[in-house]
């Protein structure tokens, strides 16, 4: 195990140190004193574990393939941007555009997330499909242009508060969103369908909630006894009528 003190280190210096340590064969790194440094874990393609004490900056884990990143506090925007595989675990809240264009792997967030969570999230057939589980609430445009994968929103800290913001699923054309308890249909875009999860869906939901509860210490049985709502796209080309037809 290697411990790094990130206090007063610029993001590029910190990331150079992380990459060098990994190349030297280290498989677990603990980083203390993190305060807004960008790109931690970006592009790393080895099964290393990175534990972050502090608040990492934008694009944590971007383009990564394989690492496990654990953040013991909050995190900023762009977490898991275009990540292909691996796991990111946030023990606090996360900022905007969580999981932007995410292609594989999983992200678990204990608290709330900001705007445009999981926009452009995608999957490749049945083999590569990302999963995001959010324990709290989310801002507007969640699942915007979502093309694949699984997004689960639990709203565990909901207290007379809207679970999502406006324009839920705008332009959505693949994947599925599962929301615990209920969804205000007035917040949903016109491009989505609202239904009840089937047995196969519930197996997926329960598997991921068990993992979430193991990570963050919640009572799984209490959560899964509630009903869930399934949100899916009406069409694979929601805006097809806006384009000029080809020859």
C-alpha positions, -999 to 999 in steps of 0.1 A, spaced: 0 0 0 12 35 -9 1 67 9 2 100 -9 -2 135 7 -20 156 -19 -19 188 2 -6 217 -20 0 194 -50 -13 206 -84 -35 182 -101 -10 173 -128 17 166 -103 -6 144 -82 -17 124 -112 19 119 -123 27 105 -89 -3 82 -90 6 68 -124 42 63 -115 33 44 -83 9 22 -103 36 15 -129 59 5 -101 34 -23 -92 14 -8 -63 -22 -21 -62 -36 1 -34 -31 38 -30 -45 61 -3 -45 98 -11 -49 122 18 -56 160 17 -74 160 -17 -89 193 -24 -104 198 -59 -76 182 -79 -89 171 -114 -86 138 -133 -77 115 -105 -78 79 -119 -83 93 -154 -74 67 -181 -60 41 -157 -64 6 -170 -53 -16 -142 -72 -32 -113 -58 -8 -87 -77 5 -56 -76 42 -50 -89 56 -17 -94 93 -16 -97 113 17 -109 148 7 -130 161 -22 -117 153 -56 -123 177 -85 -139 172 -119 -136 141 -141 -127 116 -114 -122 83 -130 -127 96 -165 -120 70 -193 -108 45 -167 -108 7 -172 -107 -15 -141 -98 5 -110 -119 8 -79 -120 44 -66 -134 51 -31 -141 86 -20 -148 91 17 -163 125 13 -181 145 -15 -170 147 -51 -173 173 -78 -186 172 -115 -181 146 -142 -174 116 -121 -169 85 -143 -169 105 -176 -168 79 -204 -155 52 -180 -154 17 -195 -151 -6 -165 -143 -5 -128 -161 9 -98 -165 43 -82 -179 46 -46 -188 80 -32 -196 82 5 -210 117 2 -227 138 -25 -217 141 -61 -219 171 -85 -233 175 -120 -230 151 -150 -223 120 -130 -216 91 -154 -216 112 -185 -213 89 -215 -204 60 -192 -199 28 -211 -194 2 -184 -186 -4 -148 -206 9 -118 -210 40 -97 -225 41 -62 -233 74 -45 -245 75 -9 -261 110 -11 -275 134 -37 -263 142 -72 -266 173 -92 -280 180 -127 -278 158 -158 -268 126 -141 -261 98 -165 -267 117 -197 -256 99 -228 -250 67 -207 -248 38 -231 -242 0 -233 -229 -26 -258 -253 -55 -263 -257 -76 -231 -220 -78 -224 -211 -43 -214 -237 -23 -195 -231 4 -169 -249 7 -136 -254 37 -114 -271 37 -80 -279 70 -63 -289 69 -26 -304 104 -24 -321 128 -49 -311 141 -83 -314 174 -102 -330 182 -135 -323 163 -168 -314 130 -151 -310 104 -178 -310 129 -207 -302 112 -240 -296 80 -221 -289 52 -246 -283 22 -223 -274 9 -189 -292 9 -156 -299 39 -133 -314 33 -98 -326 63 -77 -335 56 -41 -343 89 -25 -334 77 9 -330 112 23 -362 125 7 -381 147 31 -411 163 14 -386 170 -14 -390 162 -51 -370 131 -59 -359 144 -93 -358 177 -111 -376 186 -143 -371 170 -177 -364 135 -164 -354 112 -194 -354 140 -220 -343 124 -253 -339 90 -237 -336 62 -263 -322 32 -244 -316 17 -210 -338 19 -179 -343 41 -149 -357 27 -117 -371 50 -90 -380 40 -56 -416 47 -44 -430 71 -71 -423 95 -98 -440 128 -105 -451 123 -141 -452 161 -146 -414 161 -143 -409 135 -170 -402 142 -206 -427 132 -232 -402 107 -246 -405 81 -218 -429 54 -206 -437 48 -170 -444 12 -159 -439 -14 -132 -407 -34 -131 -411 -71 -139 -394 -100 -121 -362 -98 -141 -360 -60 -134 -365 -66 -97 -337 -92 -96 -314 -65 -110 -327 -39 -86 -323 -61 -55 -288 -72 -65 -276 -36 -68 -294 -24 -37 -277 -52 -17 -244 -40 -29 -253 -4 -21 -264 -13 14 -232 -34 20 -211 -3 10 -230 23 30 -246 5 59 -283 7 50 -310 -18 58 -315 -36 25 -348 -54 35 -363 -20 44 -355 -5 11 -365 -34 -12 -399 -37 4 -410 -5 -13 -423 -4 -48 -403 8 -77 -412 27 -109 -396 18 -142 -388 45 -168 -380 35 -204 -379 53 -237 -409 52 -261 -386 51 -291 -350 45 -302 -353 77 -322 -373 102 -301 -365 131 -324 -365 112 -357 -393 134 -371 -371 165 -367 -345 153 -393 -347 155 -430 -351 119 -445 -322 105 -464 -324 98 -502 
